[in-house]
């Protein structure tokens, strides 16, 4: 059995390799004008490791309380913000949660709805009753949403046998044109940024519409394909440098440079 110390050492080696690769690509570590917690070196933790002790702390994502201790439930980086203690996963698949906004592709049409691939181990289903507007079982459902259509939907239920989706909320529906990219779902909070700061920066500079699904699927649409590809480059750069400090300023400089080169 591999020891916790061995696992942590392997994770640290991966982080060092990632930073070295970033520097080789011309993106050295810099200090930016972001949350000061971003600049603190986060500790690598493993399941079962104590993150904090005492009733002043509350467990967040990937953490739980055992007695007075809050312990990690996944491999990742320790993150303590105020009273909330959580673990930021370094890898893993998307696990749906009620309320998540996801992007998915229609893979099958049944007599009462659509099966949607949402980049998860769980199959997702959009029933006709959760479709926008009135749809009858007697209608040709392929005329509503056809195979390979890309939809933005909301998770309304997670069951042992699958995930239930809805399209009835504002902002949900079929996505036309644009490009689709896929990233590790654990990187999504970094791509969105604090209060949407990072994704809004990319939108403002490239003039592209961007929808980031919490399942790691992202839709980008702009007036020009070139701007869509620049937005894609910026997003992929964020995923590569997600552990870096001052990332917002680096992305801003990257985008401005790219647009000047057009």
N, C-alpha and C positions, 0 to 999 in steps of 0.2 A: 504493500500500500504506500502510495506517495505521501510524504509528510507535508504538512501545511507550509513549512519553511521552504521546501522545494518548489511548491506551487507558486508561492509568493515571489520566489527568486526568478522563476520563469516568466511571470507576468512583468516584473520589473525589467527583465532583459528585453521583452517585447516593447515596453515603453521607451527604453533607451534607443532601440533600433529605430522606432518611429521618429524620435526626435532627430536622430542622426540623418535619417532620410529627408526630413524637412529641411535641415540645414544644407544638405547637398543640393536640394532643389531651389536654393536661394531664398529661403524663408527662415532666417534666424529668429531666435526668441527675442521678443521685444516687450517693453512695458507699455500698455495701452491704458486708455481711460475707461476701464470697466470696473465691475464690482471687485473690491479689494480681496474678497475671498477667493477670486479666480487665481490670484497670484500665489496663494499659499500652496505649498506642495502637499497634495493629498496622499494619505497613507493607503497602501494596498492591503486589503483585508480579504479573509476567506470565511466561508460559512462556519458559524459557531464562535467566531472571534468577538470579544467584548468591544463595543464601540464607545459606550459611555455608561456611567452608573449614576443612579439617583433618580428621584421623582421629578426633578426639574426638567428632564429630557423626555421627549416623546419620539416613538419610532415612526420613521417615514417609510419610503419605498425600500423594499428588500432588507428590511430590518424588523425585529420583533422584540418584545420585552419578555425576559425570563427573570422573575423576582425583581430585584432592583436594577438589573443589568439590561442594556439594550444590545442585542447581538446581531451580527450579519447573517443573512440567509442566502446570499449569493456572493460569488467572487466579484471584486470590483474595487472602486475607490471610495474611501470614507468621505462623507460630506456632512458637516455640521453647520447648519444655518440657524442661528438663534437657539431655540429649544428643539428644533427638528433634527433628528439624526437619521441619515439614510445612506444607502450604498448606490453608487453609480456603476451599473454593470459595464464590464469591458467587452463582453460579447454575449450573444444569445439570440433566440428567435423572438418574434413579436407574440406577446400573449395579450389577447384582447381584453379590454375592460369596458364595462358599461359607461356610455357617454363618450367614448373615443370617436373621433372623426377619422375615417379611413378611406383610402382610395383602392378600388378593386376592379377586376376585369370579369365580365360575364363569361362563364365557362359552360353553363348548361341552362336550358330553359325547360321548366316543368309545367304541369297543368295549372299550378297555382303560384308561380313565382320564378325567381332566377337564383342560380347558384353563382356565388361570387368568390373569386380568388382574392383574398386580402393579405397574402403573404404571411400566412399563419398555419400552424399545424391543425387548427380547427376549421372545418368547412363553414362558410357563411351563406346565409339564405335571406333573400329579400322577397317577402311575400307580396302579392298584389295589393293587399290591404294596406301595406306600408308604402305604396308607390304614390307619387304626387298625382293628383287628379284621380278621376274615377276610371278604374280598369276592371273589366269583367273577365271571368274565367273563359267566357265564350270568345273573347277577343283574341286576335293573333298577337301573342305576347312578344314575338320577335319584332313587331312593328313599334313596340314601345322601347324595349332594350334588346339589342341583338347580340349575338356572339361577338366577343372581343371588345364590346363597348366598355369604356372606362367610366366608372361612376364614383361620385363622392357621397358617402353614406355615413350614418351614425350607428354605433353599436348600442342596441337597446336591451340585449340579453346575452348572457354567456352560459351555456348549458354543457353538460358532459358530452353531448352528441354534436354540438356545434354552436354557431353564433347567429343571432337574429339581428337584422339590419332594418333601418328605416330611411326613407327619403323625404319624410314629411316636414322636416324642419327647414328653416330658412337657410339658403346657401348650399343646399344639397341638390344633386341632380347629375345629369350626364355631362361629361366634359368633351368638348369638340376641339379638334386640331391641337396645336402645341406639341410638346414632347414630354415623355414620361421617363423618370429616372428612379432608381431604387437604391436605398442606402440602409445601413444597419439601423433598425428602429431605436436602438439605444442612443444614436446620435441626434435624434429629432429635437430634443430640448435645446441642444447646442445650435442647431440650424435655425430654430425659431428665435432663440435668444430671450433675454429678460424682457417680458411684456411685449414680445414680438420685435424687439429692436434689430436683431440680426437679419431676419427675413425681410423686414420692412426696408432696411438699408439696401438690400439687393434689388427689391422692387423699385425703390425710388431712383436708383442710379441707372438701372437697365430698362426701366419703364415696362417691365414684364409683370403679368399676373402670375402669382405663384400660390399654389395650395399644397401645404405639407401635411400628408396623412400621418397619423401617429403610428401607423404600421410601417413607416419608412418608404412609402411610395409618394413621389412628388410630381406634380404637374406644373409645367412652365409654358406660358404662352405670351409671345410678344409680337410686335408689328413686323419684326425682322428675325429670321432664323439666327442670324449672327448674335443678336442680343440674347436669344434663348440659350445658345451655346455658351455664351459668357456667363450667364446666370448658373448654368450647369457646372461650369468650371469652378465658380466661386463656392457652390454648395459642396462639391467634391473636395475642395480644399479645406473647407470647414471640417468635414469628416476626418481628413488626414491629420489635421492640426487641432483636434478637439481638446487636447490636454494643454494647449498653449495659452499663455497669458497675453493680453493685449490683442486678442484675435479680431475684434471688431475693427480696430484701426488698420490692421493688416489687410483685412478683406476690403475695406474702403479703398486703400491704396492700390490693391490689386485690380479692383474694378475700374477705378479712374485711369489707371495705366492702360488696361485693355481697351477701353473706349477711345482713348487718345490714339491708339495704334490702328484704329479702324480706317 
